Amino acid sequence: MNVLVLAPHPDDEAIGCGGTICAHVARGDQVTAVFLTSGELGLKQLSREKAWQIREGEARKAARILGLASVEFLRGPDWGLSDVIPRLAGELRSILQREEPER
């Protein structure tokens, strides 16, 4: 089974449904996480690019621990997704078509 987790920020996948992710991985399911933002405003003292590097690196480490097959970062603006809905919708459509998660 293919499972797709949509998370607003890095760490939301682990906090929100980490147990479910682990259960799917244990069953042999392929789990992919898609992060709508990279959570850059959680590190306001850093540039957006440096915050992306740190937060995305942390998410990749967590993905290895959880057993995720892959992660994707759409890099919508943290706390400003309404400004980029058309772009995110198009990217999500492509991901859904490629990953074909179970319904």
Disulfide bonds with the S-S distance in Angstrom:
none
